[in-house]
Amino acid sequence: MLVDHDEQAREYQYERGAEKVLPLAEKKSWLVVSMKDDFRDIFVFDR
């Protein structure tokens, strides 16, 4: 699992370098969790 910290509103956004690991995650079939898109699905108490 790879957590993509792509949501600056919730926390410090540090995607620099992610462009290298995201293709690897896809190639290896890793689950990629986006703080921007998936946060509310994972942290249900923040709804």
C-alpha positions in Angstrom: 0.0 0.0 0.0 1.2 3.5 -0.9 -0.3 6.6 0.7 -0.2 9.5 -1.7 0.0 12.7 0.4 -1.7 14.9 -2.3 -4.0 17.0 -0.1 -2.4 20.2 1.2 -5.5 21.2 3.1 -5.3 18.3 5.5 -1.6 18.2 6.0 1.7 19.2 4.5 1.7 18.1 0.8 4.9 16.2 0.0 4.4 14.7 -3.4 7.9 15.6 -4.7 9.4 12.4 -5.9 6.1 10.6 -6.1 6.3 10.7 -9.9 8.9 8.0 -9.5 7.1 5.7 -7.2 3.6 5.9 -8.6 4.4 4.0 -11.8 6.2 1.4 -9.7 3.1 1.1 -7.5 1.0 0.5 -10.6 3.4 -2.1 -12.0 3.5 -4.0 -8.7 -0.3 -3.7 -8.3 0.0 -1.9 -5.0 -3.0 -0.2 -3.5 -2.6 3.6 -3.8 -4.5 5.6 -1.3 -5.0 9.3 -2.1 -5.3 11.6 0.9 -7.3 13.9 -1.4 -9.6 11.4 -2.9 -9.8 8.6 -0.3 -9.4 10.3 3.1 -13.1 10.2 4.0 -13.4 6.6 3.0 -10.6 5.6 5.3 -11.1 8.0 8.2 -14.9 7.8 8.5 -14.9 9.9 11.7 -14.0 12.9 9.6 -17.3 13.1 7.6 
